[in-house]
C-alpha cells in the first residue's frame, strides 16, 4: 500500500514553489486537480491502471507537465509531487537537478511518455534506509 498525496498537499507544494520562484497563482479550472489526485490509484474492473510506485510517481509529474492544471509552475509542481510521493514511500531520486529539469522538459514537450518516465524514475531512485530520516 502506498501513501498518496492529497489535494491539500499538492496545493501546498505548488504554493511553496510559487513563493520560492514566483509565478501566477491559481488553478486554470477549479476542481480539475481532484482528478489528478486520484489518477495514480485508478482501478478498472479491479485492476490497477498505474501499478507500481514509479508509475504512480510518473503520473504526478506527467499529469501536471502535460495537462497544465495551474496557471503557472506546472512542471515544477509535477516534479515536486513526484519527488515528495517517492519520499513518502521510502525512495529518493539520485539524478541531478539538471537531469531532472531536462526530463521535465522532455515530458512537457511530449518527447517522453508515461512508461518511459516511470522507467527513468526507477532507474534514478534508491530506497531510503530507515535511519536516513533521523
N, C-alpha and C positions, 0 to 999 in steps of 0.2 A: 504494500500500500504506500502510495506516495503522498507527500504533503503538497497540497495545491496552493496556488496564490489566490487570494480573494480580490474582489473588485476594489475594496478599500486599500489593500496593499499595492495593487497596480497603480491606482490613482496617486497614492503616496509616493511611490517610486518615480512616477512621471513628474510630480510636483517638485520632488527633491532635485531631479535633473534640471528642471527649468530654473530653479533657484541658483543652481551652480553655473549653468551655461547660458541661461537666457532663452527666450522664445515666447511665442504667443500661447497663453494658457487656453484650456477648454477642449471639450470634445467636439468633433465635427458633427456628430449626431448623437445626442444624449441617449444612453441605453445600449448603444451598439457594442460597447466594451463588454457588456454582460455575455455576449455570445462567445467572445474570446476567453472569458474566464472559465467557461465550461468546456470549450472545444477540446483541450488536450485529454479530457476524460470521457469523451463521447463514445457511446456504445451503439451498435446497430445489431438488433437481434441477439443481444447478449455478448457480442464480440467487440472488443476494444478497437476503435478505429485508428488510434495512435498508441500502439503498445510500446512499452519500454520508456525508461527515464529520458533518454536522449531524444527520442522522437517527440515526447511531450515538451521538453525544453525547446526543441526546434519550432514547435507550433507557436510558442510565445514570440520568439524572435521573428519568424517568418510572417506571422499574422500581423504584427504591428508594422513591419517594414513594407509589406505589400498593401495592406488594406487602409493604412493611414487613418487610424481611429481618432487621433488627436489633431489639433490644429498645427502643432509643431512638436518636434522631438520624438517622432515615432520610431526611427531606427535606434536611437539611444534607449528609448523605453523598452523596445523589444530585446535589445542586448542585455539591459539591466534585469529585466524579468527572467530571461533565460539563466543568467548568472545566479540570481537570487534563488530561483527554483532549484537549480543544481545544488547550491549551497544548503538549502533547507533539507535536501535529500542526500546529503553527505558527500557531495562531489565539488571539485573546484576546477576551473579551467586553467590550463597550463600555457595556452597560447599567449603571445604578446598582444599588447593593445593595438599595435599596428596590424597584426594578422586579423584580429577581431574586427577592426574597422574595415579592412578590405573585404572580409566575409560579409559583413552587414551591407556594404555597398553592392556586392555581387547578388545578395538576396533581393535587395530593393530593386535592382536593375534586372531581375529575373534571369540572372546568369547562374544561379544556384537554387535548386529546388529543395523541397522539404526533406526528402530522404537523404539527399547529398549533405544537407546541413546537419542532419542528425548524425550521420557517419562522421562528419568533421568534428562535431561537438564531442562525440565519444572518443575519437582518436586524440583529442586535445584536452582530455579531462583525466583527473585521477581521483580515486576515492580518498576522502579526507580521513586521517587517522583520528581516533577518539580524542586524544589529548591535544589536537591542533587548535581546538576552540578555547582552550583554557588559558 
